[in-house]
């Protein structure tokens, strides 16, 4: 079981998440890996016997690379302003940008749907906060429907899952920096914002978490299994990382 902790290094101005992993039996040499997600969270994975000062030394050794990556993320954020909830403002859904077509009518039922390449919204009072709430409810409903269907569509691909007697539980909630997680109790949690990504990105995250039901850590066994069920995972992971900030806001 991985153990996570947070430390703060002043030279990066943000906490760095350290994840302790048990040493894989087949590992010839203990490795420390450094990754930065779409929001700039620095995550370091290291075997459980590696000391904190060794991890900090490894991070500082790669300081130039980390600073370059954080700058790229900062520049990318500037390209994606905060969402606007007004007529013709564009929003992501299943990997595509769609403009809002807002119709104010105090006598009609509030509703939202995707029609004619637009997100059609009928609302009683046209206020940004009301549009945001309605759009959020629509995203959540779409996420529940899509994620549930895709999860069970992968039954044949995932024979290690006991689908008949103990199928994985699916939870959906908004998360700031993660697309999904899998608990040791078999609960898969997916980020509601993932419904804004393309279907192949959604499928990748679901299969990623299903692999964690038998391979808890990101070791060689995990990536071997992921490559078997989703051979193109590296390309899709890279795509999701590039689009991450635009989808998570």
Sine and cosine of phi, psi and omega as CSV:
sin_phi,cos_phi,sin_psi,cos_psi,sin_omega,cos_omega
0.00,0.00,0.75,-0.66,0.01,-1.00
-0.97,0.24,0.60,-0.80,0.06,-1.00
-0.88,-0.47,0.81,-0.59,-0.04,-1.00
-0.96,-0.28,0.56,-0.83,0.10,-1.00
-0.54,-0.84,0.29,-0.96,-0.01,-1.00
-0.84,-0.54,0.70,-0.72,0.13,-0.99
-0.79,-0.62,0.36,-0.93,-0.01,-1.00
-0.85,-0.52,0.82,-0.58,0.08,-1.00
-0.96,-0.28,0.84,-0.55,-0.12,-0.99
-0.86,0.51,-0.51,0.86,-0.09,-1.00
-0.95,0.32,-0.18,0.98,0.05,-1.00
-0.93,-0.36,-0.20,0.98,0.09,-1.00
0.93,0.38,0.32,0.95,0.00,-1.00
-0.39,-0.92,0.39,-0.92,0.00,-1.00
-0.93,0.37,0.49,-0.87,0.07,-1.00
-0.90,-0.44,0.80,-0.60,-0.04,-1.00
-1.00,0.03,0.84,-0.54,0.05,-1.00
-0.97,-0.23,0.79,-0.61,0.03,-1.00
-0.90,-0.43,0.88,-0.47,0.00,-1.00
-1.00,0.08,0.78,-0.63,-0.01,-1.00
-0.84,-0.54,0.60,-0.80,0.09,-1.00
-0.92,0.40,0.56,-0.83,-0.02,-1.00
-0.93,0.37,0.83,-0.56,-0.01,-1.00
-0.94,0.35,0.69,-0.73,-0.05,-1.00
-0.82,0.57,-0.54,0.84,-0.07,-1.00
-1.00,0.03,-0.05,1.00,-0.05,-1.00
-0.96,0.30,0.83,-0.56,-0.01,-1.00
-0.98,0.19,-0.55,0.83,-0.04,-1.00
-0.62,-0.78,0.78,-0.62,0.01,-1.00
-0.85,0.53,0.72,-0.70,-0.04,-1.00
-0.88,-0.48,0.58,-0.81,0.14,-0.99
-0.94,-0.35,0.84,-0.54,0.00,-1.00
-0.92,-0.38,0.59,-0.81,0.00,-1.00
-0.84,-0.54,0.78,-0.63,0.02,-1.00
-0.69,-0.72,0.47,-0.88,0.03,-1.00
-0.79,-0.61,0.83,-0.56,-0.04,-1.00
-1.00,0.09,-0.05,-1.00,-0.12,-0.99
-0.89,0.46,-0.41,0.91,-0.02,-1.00
-0.99,-0.12,0.04,1.00,0.04,-1.00
1.00,-0.02,0.21,0.98,0.07,-1.00
-0.97,0.24,0.82,-0.58,-0.02,-1.00
-1.00,-0.03,0.87,-0.50,-0.01,-1.00
-0.89,-0.46,0.77,-0.64,0.00,-1.00
-0.88,-0.47,0.79,-0.62,0.07,-1.00
-0.94,-0.35,0.71,-0.70,-0.02,-1.00
-0.50,-0.87,0.49,-0.87,0.10,-0.99
-0.85,0.53,0.46,-0.89,-0.14,-0.99
-0.90,0.44,-0.39,0.92,-0.06,-1.00
-1.00,0.06,-0.11,0.99,0.01,-1.00
-0.96,0.27,0.74,-0.67,-0.03,-1.00
-0.98,0.21,0.39,-0.92,0.00,-1.00
-0.84,0.55,-0.69,0.73,-0.07,-1.00
-0.91,0.41,-0.46,0.89,0.06,-1.00
-0.95,0.32,-0.61,0.79,0.02,-1.00
-0.92,0.38,-0.71,0.70,0.02,-1.00
-0.87,0.49,-0.63,0.78,0.04,-1.00
-0.90,0.44,-0.63,0.78,0.02,-1.00
-0.92,0.40,-0.64,0.77,0.03,-1.00
-0.90,0.43,-0.74,0.68,-0.01,-1.00
-0.90,0.43,-0.51,0.86,0.04,-1.00
-0.89,0.45,-0.52,0.85,-0.01,-1.00
-0.97,-0.22,0.44,0.90,-0.08,-1.00
-0.84,0.54,-0.71,0.71,-0.03,-1.00
-0.87,0.48,-0.68,0.73,0.02,-1.00
-0.90,0.44,-0.68,0.73,-0.01,-1.00
-0.89,0.46,-0.72,0.70,0.00,-1.00
-0.88,0.48,-0.65,0.76,0.03,-1.00
-0.88,0.47,-0.69,0.73,-0.01,-1.00
-0.92,0.40,-0.65,0.76,0.02,-1.00
-0.91,0.42,-0.57,0.82,0.05,-1.00
-0.92,0.40,-0.66,0.75,0.03,-1.00
-0.87,0.49,-0.67,0.74,0.01,-1.00
-0.91,0.40,-0.66,0.75,0.04,-1.00
-0.87,0.49,-0.69,0.72,0.01,-1.00
-0.91,0.40,-0.59,0.81,0.00,-1.00
-0.92,0.38,-0.61,0.80,0.02,-1.00
-0.88,0.48,-0.60,0.80,-0.02,-1.00
-0.90,0.43,-0.40,0.92,0.00,-1.00
-0.99,0.13,-0.22,0.98,-0.05,-1.00
-0.82,-0.57,1.00,0.03,0.03,-1.00
-0.92,0.40,0.24,-0.97,0.02,-1.00
-0.86,0.51,0.57,-0.82,-0.05,-1.00
-0.88,0.48,0.55,-0.84,0.02,-1.00
-0.92,-0.39,0.70,-0.71,-0.05,-1.00
-0.94,-0.34,0.96,0.28,0.01,-1.00
-0.57,-0.82,0.16,-0.99,-0.06,-1.00
-0.84,0.54,0.75,-0.66,0.03,-1.00
0.96,0.26,0.00,1.00,0.13,-0.99
-0.92,0.39,0.61,-0.79,-0.10,-1.00
-0.99,-0.16,0.63,-0.77,-0.01,-1.00
-0.69,-0.73,0.54,-0.84,-0.01,-1.00
-0.98,0.21,0.59,-0.81,0.18,-0.98
-0.44,-0.90,0.86,-0.52,-0.02,-1.00
0.77,0.64,0.68,0.73,0.12,-0.99
1.00,0.06,-0.03,1.00,-0.02,-1.00
-0.86,-0.51,0.49,-0.87,0.09,-1.00
-1.00,-0.04,0.78,-0.62,0.02,-1.00
-0.81,-0.58,0.68,-0.73,0.07,-1.00
-0.97,0.23,0.51,-0.86,0.10,-1.00
-0.99,0.13,0.75,-0.66,0.11,-0.99
-0.92,-0.38,0.99,-0.13,-0.14,-0.99
-0.99,-0.15,0.82,-0.58,0.06,-1.00
-0.88,-0.48,0.88,-0.47,0.02,-1.00
-1.00,-0.02,0.81,-0.59,0.02,-1.00
-0.47,-0.88,0.96,-0.28,-0.07,-1.00
-0.92,0.39,-0.23,0.97,-0.07,-1.00
-0.98,-0.19,-0.03,1.00,-0.03,-1.00
-0.94,-0.33,0.38,-0.92,0.05,-1.00
-0.94,0.35,0.67,-0.74,0.03,-1.00
-0.94,0.34,0.74,-0.67,0.01,-1.00
-0.43,-0.90,0.30,-0.95,-0.02,-1.00
-0.54,-0.84,0.66,-0.75,0.00,-1.00
-0.34,-0.94,0.31,-0.95,0.05,-1.00
-0.99,-0.11,0.91,-0.41,-0.03,-1.00
-0.61,-0.79,0.66,-0.76,0.10,-1.00
0.76,0.65,0.70,0.72,0.04,-1.00
0.87,0.49,0.49,0.87,0.07,-1.00
-0.66,-0.75,0.46,-0.89,0.16,-0.99
-1.00,-0.02,0.98,-0.22,-0.07,-1.00
-0.99,0.13,0.81,-0.58,-0.03,-1.00
-0.80,-0.61,0.81,-0.58,0.16,-0.99
-0.93,-0.36,0.83,-0.56,-0.09,-1.00
-0.64,-0.77,0.53,-0.85,-0.06,-1.00
-0.96,0.29,-0.70,0.71,0.02,-1.00
-0.79,-0.61,0.86,-0.51,-0.09,-1.00
-0.99,0.12,1.00,0.01,0.08,-1.00
-0.83,-0.56,0.59,-0.80,-0.02,-1.00
-0.80,0.60,-0.68,0.73,-0.03,-1.00
-0.92,0.40,-0.53,0.85,0.04,-1.00
-0.95,0.31,-0.63,0.78,0.06,-1.00
-0.90,0.43,-0.69,0.72,-0.01,-1.00
-0.87,0.48,-0.68,0.73,-0.01,-1.00
-0.91,0.41,-0.67,0.74,0.00,-1.00
-0.92,0.40,-0.66,0.75,0.01,-1.00
-0.91,0.40,-0.63,0.77,0.03,-1.00
-0.88,0.47,-0.68,0.74,0.02,-1.00
-0.90,0.44,-0.63,0.78,0.02,-1.00
-0.92,0.40,-0.69,0.73,0.05,-1.00
-0.86,0.51,-0.70,0.72,-0.05,-1.00
-0.90,0.44,-0.70,0.71,0.01,-1.00
-0.88,0.47,-0.69,0.72,0.00,-1.00
-0.91,0.42,-0.62,0.78,0.01,-1.00
-0.90,0.43,-0.72,0.70,0.01,-1.00
-0.86,0.52,-0.73,0.69,-0.03,-1.00
-0.91,0.41,-0.75,0.67,-0.06,-1.00
-0.94,0.35,-0.77,0.63,-0.09,-1.00
-0.90,0.44,-0.64,0.77,0.00,-1.00
-0.90,0.44,-0.71,0.71,-0.01,-1.00
-0.90,0.44,-0.70,0.72,-0.04,-1.00
-0.94,0.34,-0.59,0.81,0.03,-1.00
-0.84,0.55,-0.76,0.66,-0.04,-1.00
-0.98,0.20,-0.26,0.96,0.06,-1.00
-0.94,0.34,-0.30,0.95,-0.06,-1.00
-0.99,-0.15,0.33,0.94,-0.02,-1.00
-0.87,0.50,-0.70,0.71,-0.04,-1.00
-0.93,0.36,-0.49,0.87,-0.01,-1.00
-0.98,0.22,-0.30,0.96,-0.13,-0.99
-0.82,-0.57,0.93,0.36,-0.05,-1.00
-0.91,0.40,-0.25,0.97,0.02,-1.00
-0.97,0.25,-0.19,0.98,0.01,-1.00
-1.00,-0.02,0.74,-0.68,0.04,-1.00
-0.99,0.11,0.99,0.17,-0.12,-0.99
-0.92,0.38,-0.48,0.87,-0.06,-1.00
-0.98,0.17,-0.72,0.70,-0.10,-1.00
-0.99,-0.14,-0.54,0.84,-0.04,-1.00
-0.60,-0.80,0.93,0.36,0.03,-1.00
-0.93,0.38,0.46,-0.89,0.00,-1.00
-0.91,0.41,0.62,-0.78,0.11,-0.99
-0.99,0.16,0.61,-0.79,0.00,-1.00
-0.91,-0.40,0.84,-0.55,0.11,-0.99
-0.89,-0.45,0.58,-0.82,0.01,-1.00
-0.78,-0.62,0.81,-0.59,0.06,-1.00
-0.44,-0.90,0.28,-0.96,0.05,-1.00
-0.98,0.21,0.71,-0.70,0.06,-1.00
-0.74,-0.67,0.54,-0.84,-0.11,-0.99
-0.99,0.14,-0.49,0.87,-0.14,-0.99
-0.64,-0.77,0.05,1.00,-0.02,-1.00
-0.80,-0.60,0.59,-0.81,0.04,-1.00
-1.00,0.05,-0.44,0.90,-0.01,-1.00
-0.19,-0.98,0.20,-0.98,0.06,-1.00
-0.43,-0.90,0.32,-0.95,0.02,-1.00
-0.67,-0.74,0.83,-0.56,-0.03,-1.00
-1.00,0.01,0.25,-0.97,0.02,-1.00
-0.96,0.29,-0.08,1.00,0.08,-1.00
-0.99,-0.12,0.12,0.99,0.05,-1.00
0.99,0.13,0.39,0.92,0.03,-1.00
-0.99,-0.15,0.86,-0.51,0.05,-1.00
-0.99,-0.17,0.83,-0.55,0.04,-1.00
-0.93,-0.36,0.80,-0.61,0.01,-1.00
-0.90,-0.44,0.57,-0.82,-0.01,-1.00
-0.97,0.26,0.79,-0.61,0.02,-1.00
-0.84,0.55,-0.56,0.83,0.00,-1.00
-0.88,0.47,-0.30,0.96,-0.01,-1.00
-0.89,0.45,-0.37,0.93,0.03,-1.00
-0.91,0.41,-0.28,0.96,0.05,-1.00
-0.98,0.18,-0.30,0.96,-0.03,-1.00
-1.00,0.08,0.18,-0.98,0.00,-1.00
-0.93,0.37,0.30,-0.96,-0.02,-1.00
-0.89,0.46,-0.58,0.81,0.00,-1.00
-0.93,0.38,-0.53,0.85,0.08,-1.00
-0.93,0.36,-0.66,0.75,0.04,-1.00
-0.88,0.48,-0.73,0.68,-0.01,-1.00
-0.88,0.48,-0.64,0.77,0.01,-1.00
-0.88,0.48,-0.73,0.68,-0.03,-1.00
-0.90,0.43,-0.67,0.75,0.00,-1.00
-0.89,0.46,-0.73,0.68,0.01,-1.00
-0.92,0.40,-0.58,0.82,0.08,-1.00
-0.84,0.55,-0.74,0.67,-0.03,-1.00
-0.95,0.31,-0.56,0.83,0.05,-1.00
-0.90,0.44,-0.57,0.82,0.06,-1.00
-0.90,0.43,-0.51,0.86,0.01,-1.00
-0.94,0.35,-0.25,0.97,0.03,-1.00
-0.93,0.37,-0.38,0.93,0.05,-1.00
-0.88,-0.48,-0.37,0.93,0.05,-1.00
-0.83,-0.56,0.99,-0.10,-0.14,-0.99
-0.91,0.42,-0.55,0.84,-0.10,-1.00
-0.94,-0.35,0.23,-0.97,0.01,-1.00
-1.00,0.07,0.85,0.53,0.03,-1.00
-1.00,-0.09,-0.07,-1.00,0.00,-1.00
-0.84,0.55,-0.62,0.79,0.00,-1.00
-0.90,0.44,-0.61,0.79,0.01,-1.00
-0.90,0.44,-0.76,0.65,-0.07,-1.00
-0.94,0.33,-0.48,0.88,0.09,-1.00
-0.91,0.42,-0.70,0.71,0.01,-1.00
-0.92,0.40,-0.69,0.72,0.01,-1.00
-0.88,0.48,-0.64,0.77,0.01,-1.00
-0.92,0.40,-0.49,0.87,0.03,-1.00
-0.95,0.32,-0.66,0.75,-0.08,-1.00
-1.00,-0.02,-0.33,0.94,-0.01,-1.00
-0.54,-0.84,0.97,0.24,-0.11,-0.99
-0.83,0.56,-0.49,0.87,-0.08,-1.00
-1.00,-0.08,0.41,0.91,-0.15,-0.99
-0.90,0.44,-0.54,0.84,-0.04,-1.00
-0.91,0.42,-0.67,0.75,0.01,-1.00
-0.90,0.43,-0.70,0.71,-0.05,-1.00
-0.94,0.34,-0.62,0.79,0.07,-1.00
-0.87,0.50,-0.67,0.74,0.02,-1.00
-0.90,0.43,-0.66,0.75,0.03,-1.00
-0.89,0.46,-0.69,0.72,0.00,-1.00
-0.91,0.41,-0.58,0.81,0.03,-1.00
-0.92,0.39,-0.64,0.77,0.01,-1.00
-0.91,0.42,-0.63,0.78,-0.06,-1.00
-1.00,0.03,-0.13,0.99,-0.19,-0.98
-0.75,0.66,-0.79,0.61,-0.11,-0.99
-0.89,0.45,-0.62,0.78,-0.01,-1.00
-0.90,0.43,-0.49,0.87,-0.06,-1.00
-1.00,0.01,-0.43,0.90,-0.10,-1.00
-1.00,0.05,-0.08,1.00,0.00,-1.00
-0.99,-0.10,0.00,0.00,0.00,0.00
